[in-house]
Amino acid sequence: MSKFKLAIGLHNHQPVGNFDSVFEQAHRDAYAPFLNLLDNFENIRLSLHQSGILWDWQEKHHPEYLALTKKLVNRGQIELMTGGFYEPILPSIPDRDKLGQIALLSDYLKRHFGCDCTGFWLAERVWEPHLPKVLHRAGVNYLPVDDTHFLYAGLERDDLKGIFITEEEGYAVKLLPIQKKLRYLIPFGTVDKVIDELKRQADRNGGGMAIYADDGEKFGVWPKTHQHCYDDHWLNDFFDALLRNSDWLEIITLGEAAQTEPVGRVYLPTASYEEMLHWSLPAKAFVEYEEFETWLKSQDKFEKYGRYVRGGHWRGFLAKYEEANLMHKRMMAVSEQLEKFTAAHPHETDRIARARHHLYAGQCNCPYWHGVFGGLYLPHLRQAIFENLIQAENLIKDDNDNATERRQYDYDCDGKDDITISTNKFAAWFKPASGGMLVELDSRAASFNLTDTLKRRREGYHRKLANAHIEGQEKVKDGTASIHDLVLTKEAGLEKLLAEDWYLRRCFIDHFLSQDTDIQTFLSGDFGDEGDFVNTPYQYYGSVDKGVVAFRRTGQLWRPDGAKAVAVEKRFYFAPDSDVISVNYALTAPNDDLFDVRLAVENNFNFQAGHAHDRYPLYGGSRPGGSFLDSVIQQSQCQNVTLRDDWRKIAVALTCDKECDIWQVPIFTISLSEAGFEKVYQGTSLLNVFRLNLRRGIPLELTFMLFAGSTADMPNRFAGIGAGALH
């Protein structure tokens, strides 16, 4: 009688833009010790997938790791798997980029290890039914996906005794169902519990198999797992136990599992692992899902009916988080530009290849979503995406093109036209339907998105914050707690910072503040606005000059004696080679004299580090004592404010032709990561607050000048602002 088989797969990945120290720690604590230990167990065989990002980093910093990998590959102990080089969510990118990403990693593995890889790692196991065709065309023969996918399709757990076939238009691939139970047991359960579970399956399914495939970070990166896996010898004991039971248990690679006879044909629904589908739900549904699942378990019904309970799907993040959608649509626009450039300039092979690498890096999945692992809440990961997309766009921009390009179309796919403008200095994007705000401003020279902020939200998991504790998780009775069971926080008092913004935090947002709104109420997000301008549509009207973007709206101010009409017009002026944008406001009260009008123009910028010595504000040329970008500051009778980043040597300087109060407040979000609840700086909000009296029918004008770019290139009218004011 043939032995029961355990097929093992390991997936290692670090996102584009992650700190070098994080790469180093993950390598030191997980990737290297795992492979070094595996080298001592020649009869333990497994499949290994690493993203191209990680291979590249290790080739540069730890070439001995690649040498050991090659040794184990040649020994037949490791089978390498391909995937998207920069670990994209496959359904979220165009088919041409799917094929290109897979080819890039497959070619890398062929060059470095001599492998023709037909196994594929699906990033975050995000499956959609149309994928088999493109995977087959890419040379993929098999891929592991979660057993959850199969249960959602109506299969029973007992049906998952081997591999399955699926297809699209006759293009077939093999699917290997990863067991969630093993994902949770390894390495968090005791070794005996893992062996008992495998033995139980072998007794019920002699000659069958179990599939285990999961993140390598569980073996050293997750909280306390390095101690658990290596210092406490869990992994060594696990390998020993597998070998001790070799009379009935055979350890194989995923590729060998894929060579077994399929147990059936299956068509899976759109899915990912269970936690991902939960995270993708809106906040209210997130909580209700959790409550219903808890109720099912309390009624002892979850085992039977749990497969009919599922969350959303990955694309839900693009609806749940507008900032994720903005990033995604920026990526799609650059992909389309590169496709057109390639068709028009087929001989520019080097330029195209470099631009394509940047585009693919800009497709790295981690900042496009949010959960315990997703990095949307991490500004340095978002910025790395934008940096690569801007660099890709810069490479394919015509060097001799000094023209300004302006387009009107539905950029973000919300059914409403947007305005994009491109110069040699900037790429900008406006949303007429949302207050005519400037949603994105990219500096081409710095390859930096200056407006990459994140608004504060109530998340479904925030209700757990009150029960979180600061110290690392406790040891549980039978092993180490899983990330999904932990309630940790990095510091006390974070619940006091919970807030919810009712609009996107970007630029040139037009508030008419109530008389009792002060800087603290604005900081809280729970402030009064007399006007109806922030989220409401402005009318866009074109200009012969493509460097002009103009909006107007006649709205209402809600005063004690009734609604009063106010017309707001704002015009943005871009010059092809200037890194200064002129913004002209005209306010008119068409029917009544209006007094004590508190116009507040809000701008939000993010230099990523709110409390760093080399990033700071300047007001009228001076730095308020000890102030940082995350400081709360109120300056009276001021016209100039500058936010400097001396690490990148870039700055934003905003000056107005009329004195006003300037409020500076930080944007902090509270998010949940594998290390617990944490406060994250998401940007600095600047509010120019004017007290105005509007005479009926007479326009009142304000002019802003916005510089954004290299500190070395600041024009003379800005150069004096903050000169020598660093210390």
Salt bridges, closest charged atoms under 4 A:
ASP20 OD1 - HIS61 NE2 3.68
GLU24 OE2 - HIS62 NE2 3.03
ASP29 OD1 - ARG28 NE 3.24
ASP39 OD2 - LYS71 NZ 3.13
ASP39 OD1 - ARG75 NH2 2.91
GLU59 OE2 - HIS112 NE2 3.02
GLU64 OE2 - HIS62 ND1 2.77
GLU87 OE2 - HIS11 NE2 3.24
ASP95 OD1 - LYS98 NZ 2.82
ASP116 OD2 - LYS110 NZ 3.19
GLU128 OE1 - HIS130 ND1 3.74
GLU128 OE2 - ARG315 NE 2.68
ASP146 OD1 - ARG125 NE 2.57
ASP146 OD2 - ARG183 NE 3.38
ASP147 OD2 - ARG157 NH1 3.28
GLU156 OE2 - ARG307 NH2 2.76
ASP158 OD2 - ARG204 NH2 3.04
GLU169 OE1 - LYS133 NZ 2.90
GLU197 OE1 - LYS181 NZ 3.36
GLU197 OE2 - ARG200 NH2 2.69
ASP203 OD1 - LYS199 NZ 3.65
ASP214 OD2 - LYS218 NZ 2.46
ASP232 OD2 - LYS475 NZ 3.82
GLU256 OE1 - ARG45 NH1 2.64
GLU274 OE1 - LYS180 NZ 2.59
GLU275 OE1 - ARG183 NH2 3.81
GLU275 OE2 - HIS484 NE2 3.69
GLU288 OE2 - LYS284 NZ 2.56
GLU290 OE1 - ARG463 NH2 2.82
GLU290 OE2 - LYS464 NZ 3.37
GLU291 OE2 - ARG463 NH1 3.43
GLU293 OE1 - LYS297 NZ 3.88
GLU303 OE2 - ARG157 NE 3.84
GLU323 OE1 - ARG457 NH2 2.63
GLU336 OE1 - ARG96 NH2 3.47
GLU339 OE1 - ARG96 NE 3.66
GLU348 OE2 - ARG351 NH1 3.31
ASP350 OD2 - ARG354 NE 3.13
GLU393 OE1 - ARG330 NH2 3.08
GLU393 OE1 - ARG444 NH1 3.05
ASP412 OD2 - LYS431 NZ 2.76
ASP414 OD2 - LYS431 NZ 2.91
ASP418 OD1 - LYS431 NZ 3.36
GLU440 OE2 - ARG330 NE 2.95
ASP442 OD2 - ARG330 NH2 2.81
ASP452 OD1 - ARG382 NE 2.95
GLU459 OE1 - LYS320 NZ 3.81
ASP478 OD2 - LYS193 NZ 3.34
ASP501 OD1 - ARG456 NH2 2.79
ASP501 OD1 - ARG505 NH1 2.97
ASP510 OD2 - LYS570 NZ 2.85
ASP529 OD2 - HIS511 ND1 2.77
GLU530 OE1 - ARG559 NE 3.01
ASP532 OD2 - ARG553 NH2 3.13
ASP561 OD2 - LYS564 NZ 3.43
ASP593 OD2 - ARG695 NH1 3.42
GLU602 OE2 - ARG505 NE 2.83
GLU602 OE1 - HIS511 NE2 2.60
ASP614 OD1 - ARG615 NE 3.32
ASP630 OD1 - HIS611 ND1 2.95
ASP645 OD1 - ARG615 NE 3.76
ASP645 OD2 - ARG648 NH1 3.21
ASP646 OD1 - ARG644 NH2 3.06
GLU678 OE1 - LYS490 NZ 2.58
